[in-house]
Amino acid sequence: GPLLAALAGAGAGGAAGGLLGGLVGAGIPEHEAKMYAEDVANGGILVGLYVHDDTAKVAESILKATGAKSVANR
């Protein structure tokens, strides 16, 4: 969707600006989007998943077990 397009289209140098707009456009509150964009600009990785209800808890536990800084279920 639009978030994936924003992520794919953002070059390494301009990733934070394009990412911020894409996240806000996808419904992420601006203050959270700024935090995520800053983390990506500093070398972090943002992972977005679409999972069915029955696998959401499994995905969350995998992310947390592998060192995810933040896991949100929206």
Secondary structure, DSSP 8 states (H G I E B T S, - for coil): -HHHHHHHH--TTTHHHHHHHHHHHTT--HHHHHHHHHHHHTT---------HHHHHHHHHHHHHTT-S-----
